[in-house]
């Protein structure tokens, strides 16, 4: 996960000449954001079930 972010930052530093690469980076960052959101929701649901 951390490696993915580092690679994305490193790739973004390089001037993006290929629109395809930019699109791939956009999709990857979008997916990682989505996964983080899903994990957070799952954790919150689990905590709520334990509390109540």
C-alpha positions, 0 to 999 in steps of 0.5 A, spaced: 500 500 500 505 504 502 509 502 496 503 503 491 503 511 494 510 512 493 510 509 486 504 514 484 508 520 487 514 518 483 511 517 477 507 524 478 514 527 478 516 525 471 512 529 466 506 525 464 507 524 456 503 518 455 495 520 457 494 512 458 499 512 464 496 518 467 489 515 466 492 508 469 495 512 475 488 516 476 484 509 476 489 506 481 489 512 486 481 511 485 481 504 487 486 505 493 481 510 495 475 506 494 479 500 498 480 504 504 473 507 504 471 500 504 475 497 509 474 503 514 466 502 513 467 494 515 471 496 521 466 501 523 460 496 522 464 490 526 466 495 532 458 497 532 456 490 532 461 489 538 459 495 542 451 493 541 
